[in-house]
Amino acid sequence: MKSENLEFLKGMNIINPATEEIIATLKEDTSDSLDKKFQILKEGQKQWALKNLKERIAVIKKFSILLSENIEGLAAALTSEVGKPLQQSCNEVKGAIARIQWLTDNGEKYLSDEWMSQQEGMGEKISYEPLGVICNISAWNYPYLVGVNVFIPALMAGNAVMYKPSEHATLTGMQIEKLLKEAGIPENAFQIAVGARETGEALLNMPFDGYYFTGSYRTGQYIYEKVAPKMVPCQLELGGKDPLYVADDIDNIKSVAQGTADGAFYNNGQSCCSVERIYVHENMFDQYVDEFVKEVASYKVGMPMEEGVYVGPLTRKEQLKVVEEQLSDAVSKGAKILTGGKRKNGKGYYFEPTVLVNVNHQMKVMTEESFGPVIGIMKVKNDDEAIKLMNDTEYGLTAAVYTQKMERAEKILSGINAGTGYWNCCDRVSAALPWSGRKHSGFGVTLSHIGIRAFVKPKAYHLRGWKK
């Protein structure tokens, strides 16, 4: 989908992963153009912050309305450049709208001055001031959801934002910029940085007041080390190797298998919180695997614009090789492929949804992030073994447990070092709850009241002489 406002010059190619066709060629930002945009933001942030909080929230609510009015077109553009099935793209835009509603409904509560003590003669309060101009280096797998987590509370708090969408989701980033400004966000409060690695590198060398990145552990580590001398906030939402455990007291194993398969293969497994490895109690293993494989084998793979397609192409061609290498490693060490296992013939970055058994932690597929349509299922003897294996990872984003008893689930989840625990659900995010990682999954918080306050600096006021 080509936008009439885009400049098609020799530069960065946007490729449709389903057809491998170039759908746009965009002019990338240079260090000079980025510096000009930064100066615009630096001056504009002061003006934007002077607007009262209610005014800023009203503008953001209008942006949400514009998203609602343009869902079909926005979803089509998203599908064309990242390859996710059209219905999943629609779901993403709708999910972003729901998050914006929670953030704007609660923004005034958590960003207004907070009185801690109002005794006669001495008042104590906290005010929440914007950081200034922040840099948001975003991701391609969920550009609306991941972006909204950062630029909405940042703008709401009075910051100006330099938003760099992934080079694989730049058309969507431009749509976001267009609608934000149509809603009333000033030109000098939001700017988009267009480009790939060189553009990101240039941003790291600029004097931003905070950095917020979503992406891989390796890139996140590099960003953290690069910006550390600036002594400004740096939040990193990184990868995961999210485990799921099915206990021995499940009464509807078919339903559990279907739900957990969706958690593993939705968006082709290209989600930080996708289920990446599954442990099943030995008493339930054979029945669970049978139902799981039936479900996965039923998925329709095809052109993402076609109705009923559940699995489209991977977004990045390079990831095909990662999945192939993990499968080759696993099979060489004794794993068995029950369904899938290879690329699909023809154009596009397609890989068959793949299920493995006879897996162990000597295999990359059980220890390294896959970010693709492949899952290993491992048999365990009891809860203790499941906990041990679930903790055997460098990551710590989410973990899920399926059991009849909440007490059992909470006991297991409390023993796992992850930022989010799921009981009888998985691959889920709520705007009301903090989204945070541990270990190589990053640090810092988006969403919830904690995430709203991730874009402010608190100031303490000691007010002697204050009167009731």
ZANU-748497 format. One record per atom (N, C-alpha, C): x, y, z; residue in one letter. Coordinates in steps of 0.001 Angstrom, whole numbers, plus 500000, padded with zeros to 6 digits. Example, Ala and Ser with C-alpha at 12.3 -4.5 7.8 and 13.67 -1.06 7.14 Angstrom:
BEGIN
513190494310507800A512300495500507800A513200496700507800A512850497750507080S513670498940507140S512900500030507870S
This chain:
BEGIN
500853498808500000M500000500000500000M500884501234500000M500733502061498996K501556503257498886K500782504480499371K501402505236500228S500790506462500712S501124507600499772S500143508429499466E500361509531498526E501348510559499052E501604510525500363N502510511514500956N503961511034501006N504218509787500572L505561509256500667L506403509706499488L507696509834499728E508635510243498690E509395508998498237E509153508604496990F509742507375496482F511020507690495727F512116507618496418L513426507889495867L514305506675496111L515481506698495563K516408505614495821K516770505642497304K516578504529497956G516841504495499390G516433503167499975G515690503176501056M515324501975501779M514107501299501149M514259500052500759N513156499311500144N512267498676501214N510967498797501019I509991498114501860I509494496915501049I509690495707501584I509399494481500849I508200493767501469I507281493353500631N506152492539501077N506661491115501320N506656490621502543P507233489294502824P506430488140502243P505202488401501819A504387487339501221A504707487141499746A505170488200499080T505427488136497640T506861488457497266T507609489039498212E508983489500498009E509070490662497019E507954491320496793E507924492493495922E508242493760496716E508906494701496064I509157496007496667I507875496830496560I507337497236497695I506083498000497677I506313499486497902I507508499853498321A507843501271498482A509350501403498631A509859502542498212T511259502882498441T511274504251499105T511843504303500292L511763505511501108L513119506166501277L513110507459501325K514321508219501601K514613508144503099K515808507709503433E516192507575504835E516686508907505400E516482509065506700D517016510240507378D518543510180507428D519140511347507428T520582511484507612T520841512078508992T522076512147509386S522415512768510673S521960514221510695S522096514895509567D521676516301509494D520164516435509633D519410515607508917S517952515721509002S517448515336510386S518099514356511007L517710513975512370L518005515089513355L519132515763513177D519469516866514070D518446517993513952D517999518275512720K516974519313512517K515672518916513205K515312517661513079K514092517188513734K514226517269515261K515399516947515766F515610517023517209F515462518456517706F516019519411516968Q515918520817517372Q514460521280517367Q513704520806516385I512271521119516332I511578520592517590I511908519366517959L511299518757519138L511731519444520426L512984519828520485K513509520465521697K512751521752522005K512475522540520971E511713523778521181E510233523493521394E509716522521520637G508289522234520718G507872521587522020G508764520844522642Q508403520154523877Q507961521143524951Q508615522273525022K508260523256526041K506826523745525833K506460523972524580Q505101524440524288Q504068523351524562Q504392522123524170W503473521001524389W503254520773525876W504306520882526682A504198520650528119A503368521735528808A503305522931528209L502518524011528794L501012523777528666L500611522950527716K499193522606527630K498815521807528868K497620522040529374N497270521287530584N497008519829530244N497059519003531248L496985517559531058L495692517149530358L494596517772530716K493321517422530089K493344517693528591K493983518786528186E494085519103526759E494908518047526030E496006517640526611R496844516623525967R496096515299525853R495383514940526898I494612513694526869I493520513759525806I492881514904525662A491817515053524661A492352514836523249A493536515340522976V494147515155521658V494428513675521412V494934512993522412I495261511570522260I493995510740522081I492922511135522742K491651510441522547K491152510606521113K491400511760520532K491012511970519135K491826511059518212K493098510857518529F493928509931517766F493321508527517803F492836508118518957S492208506812519098S490960506705518225S490194507778518168I489000507795517312I489393507638515845I490452508320515438L490926508211514053L491399506793513738L492034506134514691L492396504735514488L491143503894514241L490111504122515032S488858503367514900S488214503582513537S488318504782513034E487684505121511758E488467504598510557E489692504171510773N490549503762509650N491122502358509812N490461501511510583I491015500194510903I491347499387509657I490449499324508707E490658498455507546E491882498870506742E492011500165506467G493159500640505702G494471500484506453G494436500773507749L495651500638508563L496077499170508645L495105498275508795A495414496847508880A495987496336507560A495440496804506451A495932496373505138A497379496811504930A497690498030505323A499063498516505190A500005497714506076A499560497406507285L500376496627508209L500648495230507653L499621494592507160T499778493256506583T500724493264505394T500652494315504582S501476494360503372S502968494405503687S503341494981504832E504778495107505096E505312494153506154E504450493605507023V504948492646508016V504441491233507775V503397491064506954G502967489737506556G501983489045507473G501561489678508557K500621488990509442K499245488941508778K498481487868509006P497148487777508416P496307489013508721P495454489367507767L494702490614507860L493885490706509139L493240489603509529Q492437489640510751Q493307489932511968Q494516489386512006Q495418489657513116Q495880491111513111Q496032491695511929S496370493117511849S495223493967512373S493990493599512008C492822494310512556C492780494186514074C493053492985514568N493067492765516018N494102493654516704N495244493838516051E496283494660516656E495848496113516786E495257496658515726V494803498056515782V493725498208516856V492808497252516924K491769497307517953K492372497204519349K493412496374519483G494088496265520773G494752497562521178G495319498261520207A495946499558520495A494909500562520969A493752500538520344I492668501448520742I492264501185522198I492160499916522559A491785499560523937A492850500018524934A494117499872524574R495184500325525479R495152501833525654R494937502545524550I494879504006524633I493748504428525558I492633503729525484Q491513504079526359Q491904503954527825Q492567502845528189W492960502682529594W493958503756529994W494926504023529147L495958505010529467L495369506408529625L494476506785528726T493887508128528816T492880508214529965T492179507121530237D491227507125531367D491950507277532699D493206506836532755N493948506854534019N495084507881534043N495301508568532940G496413509511532863G496332510634533873G495163511220534012E495015512342534948E495258511893536390E494819510700536712K494975510182538069K496444510034538447K497264509555537511Y498646509215537856Y499680510263537442Y499257511290536709L500195512339536316L499944513670537020L498825513793537708S498534515016538449S499369515067539735S499515516259540292D500231516400541568D499595515494542617D500446514899543425E499981513943544426E500349514444545825E499330514765546613W499574515230547982W499834514030548883W500961514076549580M501340513000550496M500991513340551938M501022514636552249S500694515099553599S500181516528553511S499094516814554222Q498518518166554218Q498241518616555656Q499294518559556459Q499167519010557836Q499302520532557903Q498655521107558855E498720522568559032E500165523013559210E500612523931558361G501959524479558466G502983523773557597G502691522571557099M503632521859556231M502869520936555273M503009521250554010G502421520388552984G503522519649552240G503234518418551853E504196517615551091E503497517028549870E504086517293548712K503467516749547499K504531516346546490K504104515524545542I504960515106544438I504343515620543142I505146516248542324S504693516607540978S505464515742539979S504836515501538836Y505420514619537821Y505720515420536565Y506986515738536378E507414516580535271E507881515731534089E507643516186532864P508108515414531704P509628515327531661P510118514254531072L511561514091530925L512138515106529960L511396515377528881G511877516299527854G511614515733526474G512674515476525725V512555514861524397V513049513427524493V512170512475524233I512557511079524361I512662510412522992I513463509366522939C513675508598521709C513032507226521861C512122506912520953N511424505624520976N511842504815519749N512714503830519960I513143502937518881I512281501688518978I511370501539518037S510292500569518185S510520499307517359S509546498385517433A509681497050516842A508691496852515702A508930495813514904W508104495550513724W506994494537513977W507115493711515008N506169492601515138N504774493051515575N504708494096516412Y503438494704516816Y503632496219516860Y503777496861515716P504132498288515729P503102499191516404P501820498845516300Y500811499662516988Y500871499440518492Y500851498190518914L500820497898520346L502107498317521042L503238497968520459V504526498314521070V504719499825521069V504300500484519985G504436501933519917G503568502654520929G502303502226520998V501348502850521926V501835502761523364V502503501661523710N503016501494525070N503955502628525474N504616503234524469V505627504256524747V505148505651524378V504812505876523121F504588507277522727F503294507870523278F502302507031523614I501070507585524184I501309508130525598I501829507339526561P502083507929527882P503155509008527842P504120508901526927A505153509929526834A504550511263526423A503711511259525395L503049512495524958L502076512996526022L501360512102526628M500391512472527662M501080513202528812M502300512781529131A503042513383530238A503710514699529865A503651515088528588G504215516376528188G505569516293527511G505987515090527144N507245514939526426N507043515151524929N508117515453524234A508155515362522779A508816514038522431A508458513479521274V508887512121520934V509520512071519551V510721511488519500M511320511075518231M511032509587518104M510191509240517152Y509718507867517008Y510378507215515796Y511180506169516059K511775505424514954K511081504078514837K510195503922513845P509628502602513616P510698501681513048P510486500388513178S511393499448512536S511389499683511035S512522499417510396E512583499512508941E511628498536508265E511152497529509015H510201496564508465H508747496993508698H508535498112509364A507174498597509622A507104500116509469A507860500644508519T507948502096508379T506677502705507809T506012502017506885L504765502557506345L503727502715507453L503690501740508350T502793501836509505T503203502989510406T504501503167510607G504978504296511413G504549505624510826G504579505721509520M504146506961508859M502640507186508999M501884506091508976Q500444506216509203Q500170506708510623Q500925506195511581I500785506639512966I501075508126513079I502170508576512476E502526509995512517E501424510850511898E500912510427510760K499872511185510056K498635511367510933K498188510285511569L496971510363512368L497188511109513683L498360510972514273L498646511757515483L498545513250515199L499099513666514091K499103515091513769K497718515554513311K496984514674512670E495607514986512320E494764515157513580E495119514407514620A494385514503515891A494708515776516652A495864516396516346G496219517633517033G497556517621517726G498309516512517615I499668516517518160I500508517459517293I501149518460517878P501898519436517070P503078518807516329P503401519385515190E504562518953514407E505817518948515266E505911519897516185N507117520025516992N507061519225518299N506084518308518389A506031517417519557A506221515956519171A506130515675517869F506288514285517409F506925514283516031F508051513597515917Q508745513455514648Q509095511986514439Q509119511566513181I509460510187512862I510844510128512242I511626509150512645A512958508914512085A512873507716511149A513189507915509880V513061506869508868V514425506280508564V514526504954508662G515791504323508329G516002503037509091G517164502429508839A517516501160509459A518619501368510491A519638500555510435R520668500552511473R521390501891511605R521774502492510479E522525503751510540E521707504854511201E520415504860510915T519534505853511545T519480505635513053T519336504374513458G519324504075514889G520615504471515559G521740504224514898E523043504593515446E523144506105515636E522661506856514664A522694508321514767A521870508806515958A520732508165516203L519886508565517331L520589508347518663L521384507300518745L522094507016519989L523149508063520303L523590508768519288N524613509805519486N524019511176519783N522708511268519876M522042512551520086M521637512717521552M521471513965522003P521242514229523444P519783514109523889P519199512947523711F517825512741524170F517772512633525695F516578512841526225D516372512793527675D515885511428528156D515813510480527251G515413509132527604G515348508271526361G515654506989526515Y515624506048525400Y514728504862525767Y513871504478524820Y512925503389525038Y512964502484523815Y513475501281524013F513726500366522894F512970499065523077F512441498539521970T511861497202521941T512524496427520821T513061495244521152G513743494451520140G514548493328520764G515624492961520109S516416491805520542S517326492143521718S517725491096522431Y518646491280523554Y519971491882523083Y520513491381521990R521820491853521529R521788493345521216R520754493793520510T520654495217520186T520382496032521436T519530495520522319G519232496225523559G520460496417524416G521290495396524513Q522522495503525279Q523438496577524686Q523513496591523362Y524345497594522689Y523839499005522978Y522530499196522896I521948500518523160I522224500940524602I522032500027525523Y522225500331526945Y523655500792527213Y524623500060526660E526026500426526864E526359501746526183E525747501999525043K526038503202524272K525518504462524967K524329504395525549V523722505603526117V523987505751527612V524590504750528237A524827504803529687A525539506070530150A526578506550529430P527262507766529898P526375509013529944P525250508996529246K524363510166529239K523619510328530567K523526509239531344M522823509267532637M521361509697532464M520697509093531472V519271509345531255V518542508009531319V517231508024531540P516492506761531581P516660505965530287P516801504663530433C516899503767529283C516119502508529618C514984502308528928Q514169501118529156Q514303500176527967Q514377498896528262L514584497889527229L513558496773527364L512712496631526354E511802495481526278E512392494533525246E512936493416525704L513725492552524842L513024491201524622L513785490205524260G513192488942523848G512763488056524999G512371486855524639G511953485891525645G512089484474525137G512077483549526061K511984482120525746K510927481562526674K509696482058526476D508632481926527460D508134480490527604D508188479948528822P507779478563529071P506311478441529455P505767477255529220L504393476929529613L504373475506530141L503649475328531233Y503572474002531877Y502116473556531960Y501866472328531508V500539471725531613V500605470650532697V499872470883533782A499895469967534917A499014468745534653A498937467856535639D498266466566535437D496811466548535867D496241467713536205D494855467735536665D493916468444535686D494359468649534444I493521469309533449I492381468381533040I491151468913532968D490024468053532617D489621468173531146D489969469283530485N489638469444529066N490936469655528287N491610468560528011I492933468651527409I492869469194525984I491787468927525264K491653469438523898K491599470955523883K490811471526524781S490701472978524860S492031473612525240S492743472990526183V494045473505526601V495042473439525441V495024472330524713A495939472180523580A495666473246522517A494404473495522248Q494052474495521242Q494479475900521681Q494216476227522934G494570477558523434G496063477786523496G496799476770523888T498253476923524004T498930476882522644T498354476177521685A498877476207520321A498730477616519742A497610478243520020D497414479631519586D498457480534520232D498762480279521506G499781481071522194G501159480911521601G501398479765520973A502702479517520367A502805480010518926A501691479973518177F501772480224516740F501064481494516262F500362482185517155Y499725483444516743Y500801484417516264Y500528485113515192N501508486017514570N502802485268514219N502619483982513869N503754483157513443N504806482991514542N504379483128515791G505326483012516894G506235484213517042G505930485284516330Q506780486482516340Q506296487478517395Q506366487052518617S505971487896519738S506901487621520899S507247488673521630C508132488497522786C507528487536523801C506191487517523887C505539486673524886C504877485451524266C505223485116523010S504755483845522447S505260482684523302S504465481638523405V504930480420524058V506052479847523200V507227479648523809E508384479178523045E508835477774523441E508344477264524547R508683475898524966R507598475421525916R507246474147525795I506124473596526556I506586472358527331I506175472310528596Y506449471163529462Y505107470569529885Y504983469254529760V503712468591530045V503953467435531024V503118467373532047H503216466270533008H503079464943532266H503883463975532656E503939462702531938E502588461998531846E501699462236532803N500385461591532779N499468462170531700N499785463369531219M498956464045530227M499652464169528873M500885463762528793F501735464089527649F501185463588526309F500904462299526207D500502461737524915D499199462351524405D498227462490525304Q496935463056524896Q497088464519524491Q497877465261525268Y498081466676524958Y498776466837523601Y499839466099523372V500585466209522116V499693465863520931V498880464837521075D497980464436519994D497018465566519629D496402466172520629E495456467264520371E496179468510519859E497360468755520382F498134469924519962F498505469819518481F498991468665518064V499399468474516673V498186468570515733V497054468023516137K495832468138515330K495488469617515103K495590470397516157E495260471816516046E496220472528515105E497505472314515289V498500472999514468V498386472575513004V498139471308512766A498010470813511396A496789471400510688A495831471893511455S494616472465510859S494787473914510429S495892474547510835Y496074475961510517Y496218476160509010Y495517477145508496K495617477488507078K496797478419506877K497716478010506016V498895478807505690V498700479381504291V498959480683504136G498779481250502810G498976482744502769G498477483345501700M498581484794501524M497822485492502644M498457486410503345P497837486988504548P496571487800504292P496334488192503060M495105488924502744M493921487993502532M494172486682502390E493093485732502140E492329485420503422E491029485283503281E490179484977504430E490511483593504989E490559483494506294G490774482213506944G492228481832507148G493149482609506600V494567482302506772V494977482631508206V495605481666508865Y496060481869510239Y497566482100510301Y498309481519509366V499756481662509340V500190482258508006V500780483437508068G501334484063506881G502842483874506845G503539484705506092P504994484586506034P505641485187507272P506862484782507545L507673485498508514L507962486885507973L508178487832508847T508416489212508408T509813489375507833T510782488735508441R512184488893508044R512717487607507416R513282487731506246K513831486578505539K514905485880506369K515692486675507107E516792486123507893E516313485120508940E515063485265509398Q514582484385510461Q514336482962509969Q514136482791508674L513980481448508126L515204480590508448L516367481191508304K517617480468508569K517746480131510047K517323481041510917V517385480792512361V516545479569512723V515313479523512197V514419478398512488V514997477102511929V515510477146510705E516097475948510096E517280475424510906E518123476331511383E519286475912512162E518864475289513486E517847475836514128Q517363475255515379Q516791473858515156Q516042473679514065L515469472371513767L516555471347513444L517532471754512658S518633470856512299S519391470418513547S519641471362514430D520334471058515685D519521470083516530D518205470325516622A517355469479517456A517274468056516903A517050467938515606V516923466610514995V518232465827515114V519357466524514965S520656465846515077S520903465307516476S520163465866517464K520338465439518852K519191464559519345K518337464115518400G517320463141518760G515883463613518751G515623464879518440A514246465374518408A513492464776517221A512174464708517366K511310464178516309K510319465248515876K510216465468514576I509267466430514023I507935465718513790I506870466214514409L505549465607514257L504726466255513161L504976467515512884T504315468197511773T505162469385511365T505103469741510080G505885470873509586G507336470505509361G508207471517509543G509636471247509491G510396471815508319G509721472536507432K510472473061506284K509818474314505718K510589475027504891R510054476177504169R509007475698503161R508098476599502837K507145476308501773K507736476759500441K507440476008499400N507945476355498071N507279477619497545N507987478320496661G507426479502496031G507902480785496682G507267481881496280K507631483195496776K507177483385498220K507857484272498910G507474484606500269G508297483883501315G508323484464502520Y509140483929503613Y508312482979504484Y507806481932503864Y506906481009504556Y507656479839505170Y507229479467506371F507759478267507027F506590477528507665F506558476230507476E505452475431508003E505421475468509534E504251475579510146P504149475459511605P504691474099512040P505607474115512990T506393472921513293T506311472557514772T506089471266515036V506005470761516409V507047469651516590V507810469752517683L508857468781517997L508592468111519334L508958466834519420V508988466130520710V510366465475520846V510560464773521940N511881464200522260N512938465303522349N512536466434522896V513448467572523008V514047467636524402V515153468351524526N515781468570525827N516557469883525788N517153470240526905H517813471533527016H519238471538526470H519613470506525780Q520857470531525015Q520608471072523611Q519344471324523301M518949471769521967M518648473261521964M519066473940520901K518854475380520782K517368475738520785K516551474864520228V515126475167520128V514468475304521498V515097474770522540M514561474857523896M515278475898524749M516316476498524217T517097477440525030T517316478802524374T517270478871523059E517488480137522353E516181480616521732E515982481925521714E514744482482521185E514551482060519728E513358481561519412S513052481115518048S512418482235517230S511434482919517795F510709483991517126F510217483532515760F509616482353515752G509112481776514515G508163480636514825G507622479979513782P506574478967513963P507120477585514313P507776477478515437V508324476208515872V508204476094517390V507860474900517873I507709474701519308I508177473295519686I508886473207520809G509275471924521360G508420471597522570G507977470329522687I507151469885523813I507905468793524556I508101468996525852M508948468113526650M508155467495527802M508352466216528056K507681465497529135K508414465725530454K507640465980531548V508236466133532875V507507465230533871V508200464901534975K507645463979535957K506725464658536962K507033465915537313N506266466584538363N506476468095538293N505839468816539221D505922470273539242D507349470761539479D508055470083540347D509424470519540667D510320470474539432D510191469412538648E511003469331537433E510592470422536451E509302470694536371A508824471748535482A509402473106535884A509375473403537178I509913474684537657I511393474803537331I512126473730537551K513561473744537280K513843474040535810K513115473395534929L513326473584533496L512836474952533033L511734475406533579M511208476725533198M512173477833533578M512901477642534670N513885478636535121N515233478504534416N515401477448533655D516680477216532985D516753478040531701D516935479344531850T516931480259530717T517600481566531092T518118482257530089E518687483587530304E517614484670530264E516403484275529872Y515317485234529725Y514372485191530923Y513483486181530988G512535486226532087G511372487158531809G510632486888530729L509514487763530382L508197487230530934L507739486070530434T506487485499530936T506650484003531190T505718483461531958A505635482022532197A504172481677532449A503734480516531967A502327480131532086A502188478740532699A501093478561533447V500781477269534061V499305476970533836V499030475747533409Y497652475283533257Y497389474195534283Y496466474469535187T496082473541536244T494702473923536738T494031473003537410Q492702473291537942Q492747474236539139Q493873474243539860K493930474957541127K494811476201541048K494220477331541450M494974478582541423M496135478542542409M495927477893543572E496985477828544570E498211477099544013E497973476055543272R499068475303542666R499788476164541630R499014476864540825A499605477723539803A500444478829540428A499910479471541464E500636480569542104E501913480072542769E501871478885543331K503080478326543950K504159478111542887K503763477590541746I504723477363540661I505237478681540109I504325479599539811L504708480871539195L505569481718540130L505326481608541432S506121482393542378S507573481918542409S507789480705541948G509145480166541922G509870480390540610G509243481131539695I509837481379538383I510208482850538251I511411483116537811N511924484483537704N511516485103536369N510288485604536339A509752486235535140A508892487424535543A508731488367534633G507974489578534946G506473489392534940G505986488355534262T504550488108534162T504265486628534345T503224486314535117G502778484941535311G501353484781534807G501092483686534109Y499759483394533577Y499219482109534198Y497974482140534622W497281480922535056W496158480640534069W496219479516533401N495213479076532429N495012480079531291N496074480776530947C496088481659529784C497549481884529412C497780482523528277C499154482787527850C499132483851526756C500320484362526419D500456485304525305D499431486429525422D499384487043526607R498364488058526881R499016489273527526R498519490466527163V498998491711527757V497788492536528168V497852493160529333S496782494038529811S497353495413530106S496663496445529648A497131497808529899A497154498140531381A496359497437532171A496286497730533604A497421497119534401A498156496204533789L499228495498534486L500590495881533921L501614495917534765P502944496304534278P503510495268533314P504171495751532269W504841494875531310W506335495090531486W507006494065531990S508424494221532303S509128492885532177S510408492946531868G511201491735531750G512268491656532826G512848490496532939R513964490268533852R515098489595533081R516286489710533615K517473489132532973K517574489638531528K517764488754530563H517963489189529183H516675489637528497H515565489599529202S514319490127528658S514172491622528901S515193492215529525G515204493671529661G514803494157531036G514559495459531115F514156496068532381F513423497374532103F512795497869533152G511910499014532987G510489498524532795G509536499437532830V508121499067532797V507365499948531815V506515499309531011T505476500032530291T504134499515530799T503081500251530471L501711499928530871L501532500007532387L500288499970532813S499875500159534195S500229501573534655S499935501893535909H500286503213536425H501797503390536508H502519502268536655I503980502354536707I504520502770535349I503938502212534287G504360502563532943G504026503990532563G502901504497533046I502569505900532797I503642506799533396I504110506427534571R505108507256535261R506538506954534826R506699506089533837A508040505814533321A508561506959532454A507707507938532159F508071509025531253F508090510382531949F508220510341533283V508269511577534062V509415511507535069V509773512667535581K510719512737536696K509989513378537873K509909512684538985P509175513220540125P509943514352540808P509215515320541280K509811516403542068K509078516477543399K509847516499544481A509270516564545825A509156518019546275A507996518391546814Y507769519735547342Y507544519661548857Y508357520417549612H508188520603551058H507681522019551239H506427522178551607L505782523491551589L505472523968553002L506475524616553630R506253525168554966R505356526398554859R504399526464555748G503451527563555711G502163527206555009G502089525974554527W500881525541553839W499702525535554813W498558525981554328K497358526021555180K496229525232554549K495466524592555398K494307523828554925K493234524778554392K
